[in-house]
């Protein structure tokens, strides 16, 4: 698992899943299941944490998903260290890398929730001098726009030397305590930034006004990565940027007189991964074939993630989004990426979800393939034939024209009744149910 592959042989080597623990639902009909949110509590029985991820890993191994990332990996509520080790070890046994997604100055630190000295939320409540500050000097807390059980967690001050020491010690503890851990996606925080005088001076007058800071990332990522590799040289270190490389904020990566922190970032080992996001660029069609990563960053590994097929950014969870995934993979390949990432929280019981996941691997393998080729190669055997695959894509697109759904339903029933394979029938009936929910909700739009 240690070899780092480049996207230079006609394909993108790595496909990744990104997951919040609380909304990962590969086990169906479980009380407490959630389908959205950030900063949520974990509301299922603790045993399902391991069960959900074992099912995901089993499918990932068979279908070419190379790694699974987990936000909220460490919680008292679902087994803490012991269950996290079980999942990571299971991933190793099945050649699927399991990595933690954790905040360095935000998102609870290494131990997301619980009675642990490595819970940063607990540490900051007990040591408020290490917390970030609002403009009025009060403690800075995240105020996310997410759903349901979000908690206004305290955020750390990136300029505080004691907090910095705490963060690095936490990373060292984590990779010592869970030797099976395959790596980390590290984040600085994207719910706002500390506005203390030290942070403002370090970032410069303009940067601190954003809800995230590239300067904060650059100030900690190199040292944090070295701590991780000191314990596990094979670990993947994925540095989240929260941006697309074409965003205006990323112009700093091409600045000739880069800050000392950025120069240190550029000097990180080539095995480092940087992670970017592409949703807005895909939606607005402002990412083009000729666009390339900033020159100082090209030596590294890169992951392009998206929220396609989820509730994020106003999307429809379990929507079929083949073209978004196709474009994500093609443009990522041409820009020089060697990994792509998609939310993996939903079960492949849902055929739209299944086809989205399969599309991620298919178009990573074949970045210039067409939707028609995917339908023929992947969907047709699972739906009863080529014509059926074409019809499935057509019907799934009726979400934007609910008045067509009733006629489509009758065709779906005819197709399902002509089949004998149980899984093919299930996929068609599930599509019918999904479309029914769209039509049902459309009835209320004018009266709600």
C-alpha positions as CSV (number, residue, x, y, z in Angstrom):
1,X,0.0,0.0,0.0
2,X,3.0,2.3,0.2
3,X,3.5,3.0,-3.5
4,X,2.3,6.3,-4.7
5,X,1.1,6.2,-8.3
6,X,0.9,9.1,-10.7
7,X,-1.9,9.9,-13.2
8,X,0.3,9.6,-16.2
9,X,-0.8,6.3,-17.8
10,X,-4.2,7.2,-19.0
11,X,-6.0,6.8,-15.7
12,X,-6.4,8.2,-12.1
13,X,-5.0,5.5,-9.8
14,X,-7.0,6.2,-6.6
15,X,-10.7,6.6,-5.8
16,X,-11.6,7.6,-2.2
17,X,-14.7,7.7,-0.1
18,X,-15.3,10.6,2.3
19,X,-17.7,10.0,5.2
20,X,-19.2,11.5,8.4
21,X,-19.6,8.6,11.0
22,X,-23.1,9.7,12.0
23,X,-24.6,9.7,8.5
24,X,-22.9,6.6,7.1
25,X,-25.8,4.2,6.6
26,X,-24.7,0.9,4.9
27,X,-26.9,-1.0,7.4
28,X,-30.6,-0.4,6.6
29,X,-33.6,0.0,8.8
30,X,-31.5,1.0,11.9
31,X,-33.1,3.3,14.5
32,X,-31.1,6.5,14.9
33,X,-29.9,6.6,11.3
34,X,-29.2,10.1,9.9
35,X,-28.9,11.2,6.3
36,X,-27.3,14.7,6.7
37,X,-25.4,17.0,8.9
38,X,-22.2,18.2,10.5
39,X,-21.4,18.3,14.2
40,X,-24.2,15.8,14.7
41,X,-24.3,13.4,17.6
42,X,-24.0,9.7,16.9
43,X,-27.5,8.3,17.4
44,X,-27.4,4.6,16.5
45,X,-26.4,1.7,18.7
46,X,-22.6,1.7,18.9
47,X,-22.3,-1.7,17.2
48,X,-23.4,-0.2,13.9
49,X,-20.3,1.9,13.6
50,X,-18.2,-1.2,12.9
51,X,-20.9,-2.9,10.9
52,X,-21.5,0.0,8.5
53,X,-17.8,0.4,7.7
54,X,-17.2,-3.3,7.3
55,X,-19.9,-3.4,4.7
56,X,-18.4,-0.4,3.0
57,X,-14.9,-1.9,3.0
58,X,-16.2,-5.2,1.6
59,X,-17.8,-3.4,-1.4
60,X,-14.8,-1.1,-1.8
61,X,-12.4,-4.0,-2.1
62,X,-14.4,-5.6,-4.8
63,X,-15.1,-2.4,-6.8
64,X,-11.8,-0.6,-6.7
65,X,-12.3,2.0,-4.0
66,X,-8.8,2.4,-2.5
67,X,-9.4,4.3,0.7
68,X,-12.1,5.3,3.1
69,X,-11.9,8.5,5.2
70,X,-13.9,8.9,8.4
71,X,-14.9,12.1,10.2
72,X,-15.7,11.3,13.9
73,X,-13.7,8.2,13.9
74,X,-13.0,8.5,17.6
75,X,-16.0,8.9,19.8
76,X,-16.9,7.4,23.2
77,X,-20.4,6.8,21.8
78,X,-19.2,4.1,19.3
79,X,-16.4,2.3,20.9
80,X,-13.5,4.9,21.0
81,X,-10.1,3.5,20.2
82,X,-11.0,-0.2,20.2
83,X,-13.6,0.0,17.5
84,X,-11.5,2.4,15.4
85,X,-8.7,-0.1,15.5
86,X,-11.1,-2.8,14.4
87,X,-12.2,-0.9,11.3
88,X,-8.6,0.1,10.4
89,X,-7.4,-3.5,10.8
90,X,-10.3,-4.8,8.7
91,X,-9.4,-2.3,6.0
92,X,-5.8,-3.5,6.0
93,X,-6.9,-7.1,5.7
94,X,-9.0,-6.1,2.7
95,X,-6.4,-3.8,1.0
96,X,-8.6,-0.7,1.6
97,X,-6.8,2.1,3.4
98,X,-8.8,3.6,6.3
99,X,-7.8,7.1,7.3
100,X,-9.1,9.6,9.8
101,X,-10.5,13.0,8.8
102,X,-9.7,15.4,11.6
103,X,-9.3,19.1,12.4
104,X,-6.0,20.5,13.7
105,X,-7.6,23.8,15.0
106,X,-11.2,22.7,14.6
107,X,-13.7,19.8,14.4
108,X,-12.8,18.5,17.8
109,X,-9.2,17.5,17.1
110,X,-8.1,13.9,17.0
111,X,-10.7,12.5,19.4
112,X,-13.9,13.9,18.0
113,X,-16.1,13.5,21.0
114,X,-15.6,12.0,24.4
115,X,-13.8,12.1,27.7
116,X,-10.3,12.0,26.3
117,X,-7.4,14.4,26.8
118,X,-7.1,14.4,23.0
119,X,-10.5,15.8,22.5
120,X,-9.6,19.4,21.5
121,X,-13.1,20.6,22.3
122,X,-12.6,19.5,25.9
123,X,-9.1,20.9,25.9
124,X,-10.2,24.3,24.7
125,X,-13.1,24.5,27.2
126,X,-10.6,23.8,30.0
127,X,-7.9,26.1,28.5
128,X,-9.7,29.0,26.9
129,X,-6.5,31.0,26.5
130,X,-5.7,28.6,23.6
131,X,-9.0,29.1,21.8
132,X,-9.5,31.4,18.9
133,X,-11.0,34.9,19.4
134,X,-13.8,36.8,17.8
135,X,-13.3,40.5,16.9
136,X,-14.7,41.5,20.3
137,X,-12.3,39.2,22.1
138,X,-14.9,36.5,23.0
139,X,-14.2,32.8,22.4
140,X,-14.6,31.8,18.8
141,X,-16.9,28.9,18.2
142,X,-17.9,27.3,14.9
143,X,-21.3,28.3,13.6
144,X,-21.8,25.9,10.8
145,X,-24.7,26.1,8.3
146,X,-25.2,22.3,8.6
147,X,-28.3,20.4,9.9
148,X,-29.7,18.8,13.0
149,X,-27.4,18.3,16.0
150,X,-24.7,20.8,15.3
151,X,-22.8,22.0,18.3
152,X,-21.0,25.3,18.5
153,X,-17.6,23.8,19.2
154,X,-14.7,26.0,20.2
155,X,-12.0,26.6,17.6
156,X,-8.3,26.9,18.3
157,X,-6.0,29.8,17.8
158,X,-3.4,28.8,15.2
159,X,-0.9,31.3,16.6
160,X,-1.0,30.0,20.1
161,X,2.2,28.0,20.8
162,X,0.7,25.9,23.6
163,X,-2.1,24.8,21.2
164,X,0.3,24.0,18.5
165,X,2.3,21.8,20.8
166,X,-1.0,20.1,21.9
167,X,-2.0,19.5,18.2
168,X,1.4,17.8,17.4
169,X,1.3,15.8,20.6
170,X,-2.2,14.6,19.7
171,X,-1.1,13.5,16.3
172,X,1.8,11.6,17.8
173,X,-0.5,9.9,20.3
174,X,-3.0,9.0,17.6
175,X,-0.6,7.2,15.3
176,X,1.1,5.5,18.2
177,X,-2.2,4.3,19.6
178,X,-3.8,3.1,16.3
179,X,-0.9,1.6,14.4
180,X,-3.4,0.2,11.8
181,X,-4.5,3.7,10.8
182,X,-3.8,4.3,7.1
183,X,-3.4,8.1,7.3
184,X,-5.1,11.4,7.9
185,X,-6.9,14.0,6.0
186,X,-6.0,17.1,8.1
187,X,-7.9,20.3,8.1
188,X,-7.3,23.7,9.7
189,X,-11.0,24.6,9.8
190,X,-13.6,26.2,7.5
191,X,-16.2,27.7,9.8
192,X,-14.3,31.0,10.4
193,X,-10.9,32.0,11.6
194,X,-9.4,33.4,14.8
195,X,-9.2,37.2,14.8
196,X,-6.7,37.8,17.6
197,X,-4.0,40.3,16.9
198,X,-1.3,37.6,16.4
199,X,-3.3,35.8,13.8
200,X,-4.3,38.9,11.9
201,X,-0.6,40.1,11.8
202,X,0.6,36.7,10.6
203,X,-2.0,36.3,7.9
204,X,-2.1,39.9,6.6
205,X,-4.9,42.4,6.5
206,X,-7.1,40.7,3.9
207,X,-6.8,37.0,4.7
208,X,-8.4,36.9,8.1
209,X,-11.7,38.1,6.8
210,X,-12.4,34.8,5.1
211,X,-14.0,31.8,6.8
212,X,-10.9,29.8,6.1
213,X,-7.2,30.6,5.8
214,X,-4.5,29.1,3.6
215,X,-2.0,30.8,5.8
216,X,-3.3,28.8,8.8
217,X,-3.0,25.6,6.8
218,X,0.6,26.4,5.7
219,X,1.6,27.2,9.3
220,X,0.8,23.7,10.6
221,X,0.6,21.2,7.8
222,X,4.4,20.6,7.3
223,X,5.1,20.0,11.0
224,X,2.0,17.9,11.5
225,X,2.9,15.7,8.5
226,X,6.4,15.1,9.9
227,X,4.9,13.9,13.2
228,X,2.6,11.4,11.3
229,X,5.4,10.1,9.2
230,X,7.6,9.8,12.3
231,X,5.2,7.1,13.5
232,X,4.1,5.7,10.2
233,X,6.2,6.5,7.1
234,X,3.6,4.7,4.9
235,X,0.7,6.8,6.1
236,X,-1.1,9.0,3.6
237,X,-1.1,12.7,4.7
238,X,-3.9,14.5,2.9
239,X,-3.8,18.3,3.4
240,X,-7.3,19.8,2.8
241,X,-7.3,23.1,1.0
242,X,-11.1,23.7,1.0
243,X,-10.6,25.3,-2.5
244,X,-10.4,24.6,-6.2
245,X,-7.0,25.5,-7.5
246,X,-8.6,28.2,-9.7
247,X,-10.1,30.1,-6.8
248,X,-8.8,33.6,-6.3
249,X,-7.5,32.6,-2.8
250,X,-5.2,30.1,-4.4
251,X,-3.2,32.8,-6.2
252,X,-0.9,32.7,-3.3
253,X,0.5,29.4,-4.6
254,X,1.9,31.2,-7.6
255,X,3.3,34.2,-5.6
256,X,7.0,34.7,-6.2
257,X,7.6,36.2,-2.8
258,X,5.7,33.5,-0.9
259,X,5.6,33.7,2.9
260,X,7.9,31.5,5.0
261,X,5.0,29.3,5.9
262,X,4.2,28.8,2.2
263,X,7.8,28.1,1.3
264,X,7.8,25.4,4.0
265,X,4.6,24.0,2.5
266,X,6.2,23.9,-1.0
267,X,9.2,22.0,0.6
268,X,7.0,19.1,1.9
269,X,7.9,15.6,0.5
270,X,6.4,14.7,-2.8
271,X,4.4,11.9,-1.2
272,X,2.2,14.5,0.4
273,X,-1.4,14.7,-0.9
274,X,-3.3,18.0,-1.2
275,X,-7.1,17.8,-1.5
276,X,-9.3,20.3,-3.4
277,X,-13.0,20.6,-4.2
278,X,-14.8,21.2,-7.5
279,X,-18.5,21.5,-6.9
280,X,-18.9,25.1,-7.8
281,X,-16.6,24.8,-10.8
282,X,-18.6,21.9,-12.2
283,X,-21.9,23.6,-11.6
284,X,-20.9,26.8,-13.3
285,X,-18.7,25.1,-15.9
286,X,-15.8,27.3,-15.2
287,X,-13.1,24.5,-15.0
288,X,-11.7,23.7,-18.4
289,X,-9.6,21.1,-20.1
290,X,-6.5,23.4,-20.3
291,X,-6.5,24.3,-16.6
292,X,-3.5,23.0,-14.6
293,X,-2.4,23.0,-11.0
294,X,-0.2,25.9,-9.8
295,X,3.3,25.1,-10.8
296,X,4.8,24.9,-7.2
297,X,2.2,22.3,-6.3
298,X,2.6,19.9,-9.3
299,X,5.2,17.7,-7.7
300,X,2.7,16.5,-5.0
301,X,-0.2,14.0,-5.1
302,X,-3.6,15.6,-5.4
303,X,-7.2,14.5,-4.6
304,X,-10.2,16.2,-6.2
305,X,-13.3,15.7,-4.1
306,X,-16.9,16.6,-4.8
307,X,-20.3,16.5,-3.0
308,X,-22.1,15.2,-6.0
309,X,-25.2,13.1,-5.3
310,X,-25.5,14.4,-1.7
311,X,-27.7,17.0,0.1
312,X,-24.8,19.4,0.3
313,X,-25.0,22.6,-1.8
314,X,-28.7,22.1,-2.1
315,X,-28.4,18.8,-3.9
316,X,-30.8,15.8,-3.8
317,X,-29.4,12.9,-1.8
318,X,-29.3,9.7,-3.8
319,X,-29.6,11.5,-7.1
320,X,-28.0,10.0,-10.2
321,X,-25.2,12.4,-11.1
322,X,-23.1,10.5,-13.7
323,X,-22.1,13.5,-15.8
324,X,-20.8,15.5,-12.8
325,X,-18.7,12.5,-11.9
326,X,-17.5,12.0,-15.4
327,X,-16.4,15.6,-15.7
328,X,-14.8,15.6,-12.3
329,X,-12.6,12.6,-13.4
330,X,-11.7,13.9,-16.8
331,X,-10.8,17.4,-15.7
332,X,-8.9,16.0,-12.7
333,X,-6.9,13.7,-15.0
334,X,-6.0,16.5,-17.3
335,X,-5.1,18.9,-14.5
336,X,-2.6,16.3,-13.1
337,X,-4.6,14.6,-10.2
338,X,-4.0,11.1,-9.2
339,X,-7.0,10.7,-6.8
340,X,-10.7,11.5,-6.9
341,X,-13.1,11.5,-3.9
342,X,-16.9,11.2,-3.4
343,X,-19.1,10.9,-0.4
344,X,-19.6,7.2,0.4
345,X,-22.1,7.4,3.2
346,X,-25.1,5.8,1.5
347,X,-25.6,2.0,1.0
348,X,-25.3,0.5,-2.5
349,X,-28.8,-0.9,-1.9
350,X,-29.9,2.3,-3.7
351,X,-29.1,1.9,-7.4
352,X,-28.5,5.6,-8.0
353,X,-25.9,5.5,-5.3
354,X,-24.4,2.3,-6.6
355,X,-24.1,3.7,-10.1
356,X,-22.5,6.9,-8.8
357,X,-19.9,4.9,-6.9
358,X,-19.2,2.7,-9.8
359,X,-18.9,5.8,-12.1
360,X,-16.2,7.2,-9.8
361,X,-14.0,4.2,-10.4
362,X,-15.0,3.7,-14.1
363,X,-14.3,7.3,-15.1
364,X,-11.1,7.4,-13.0
365,X,-9.9,4.4,-15.0
366,X,-11.1,5.8,-18.3
367,X,-11.2,9.6,-18.0
368,X,-12.3,10.1,-21.6
369,X,-15.1,7.6,-21.6
370,X,-18.7,8.6,-22.3
371,X,-21.9,8.2,-20.4
372,X,-23.1,5.8,-23.1
373,X,-20.0,3.6,-22.6
374,X,-20.6,3.6,-18.9
375,X,-24.2,2.6,-19.4
376,X,-23.2,-0.2,-21.8
377,X,-20.3,-1.6,-19.7
378,X,-21.6,-1.1,-16.1
379,X,-25.3,-0.4,-16.0
380,X,-26.6,-2.7,-18.7
381,X,-25.6,-6.0,-16.9
382,X,-27.2,-4.7,-13.7
383,X,-30.5,-3.6,-15.3
384,X,-31.3,-6.2,-17.9
385,X,-29.7,-4.9,-21.0
386,X,-28.5,-1.9,-23.0
387,X,-31.9,-0.5,-23.8
388,X,-32.9,-0.8,-20.2
389,X,-29.7,1.1,-19.1
390,X,-30.6,3.9,-21.6
391,X,-34.2,4.0,-20.2
392,X,-32.9,4.1,-16.6
393,X,-30.8,7.2,-17.3
394,X,-33.8,8.8,-19.0
395,X,-36.2,8.1,-16.2
396,X,-33.8,9.2,-13.5
397,X,-33.5,12.5,-15.3
398,X,-37.3,13.1,-14.8
399,X,-36.6,14.5,-11.4
400,X,-36.7,17.9,-13.0
401,X,-39.9,17.2,-14.9
402,X,-42.3,15.6,-12.4
403,X,-45.2,15.6,-14.8
404,X,-43.4,12.9,-16.8
405,X,-43.0,10.6,-13.8
406,X,-46.4,8.8,-14.0
407,X,-45.8,7.6,-17.6
408,X,-42.3,6.6,-16.7
409,X,-43.6,4.6,-13.7
410,X,-45.8,2.5,-16.0
411,X,-42.8,1.7,-18.2
412,X,-40.7,0.8,-15.2
413,X,-43.3,-1.7,-14.0
414,X,-43.3,-3.3,-17.5
415,X,-39.5,-3.6,-17.5
416,X,-39.4,-5.0,-13.9
417,X,-42.1,-7.5,-14.7
418,X,-40.1,-8.8,-17.6
419,X,-37.0,-9.6,-15.6
420,X,-36.1,-12.7,-13.5
421,X,-33.0,-11.5,-11.7
422,X,-33.9,-10.3,-8.2
423,X,-31.2,-7.6,-8.0
424,X,-32.2,-6.2,-11.4
425,X,-35.8,-6.0,-10.3
426,X,-34.8,-4.4,-7.0
427,X,-32.9,-1.7,-8.8
428,X,-35.9,-0.8,-11.0
429,X,-38.4,-0.8,-8.2
430,X,-36.1,1.4,-6.1
431,X,-35.9,3.9,-9.0
432,X,-39.7,3.9,-9.1
433,X,-39.9,4.6,-5.4
434,X,-37.3,7.4,-5.7
435,X,-39.2,9.0,-8.5
436,X,-42.4,8.7,-6.6
437,X,-40.9,10.8,-3.8
438,X,-40.0,13.5,-6.3
439,X,-43.5,13.5,-7.7
440,X,-45.1,13.4,-4.3
441,X,-43.2,16.4,-3.1
442,X,-43.9,18.4,-6.3
443,X,-47.6,18.3,-5.4
444,X,-46.9,20.5,-2.4
445,X,-44.6,23.1,-3.8
446,X,-47.4,25.5,-4.7
447,X,-49.2,25.2,-1.4
448,X,-46.3,24.9,1.2
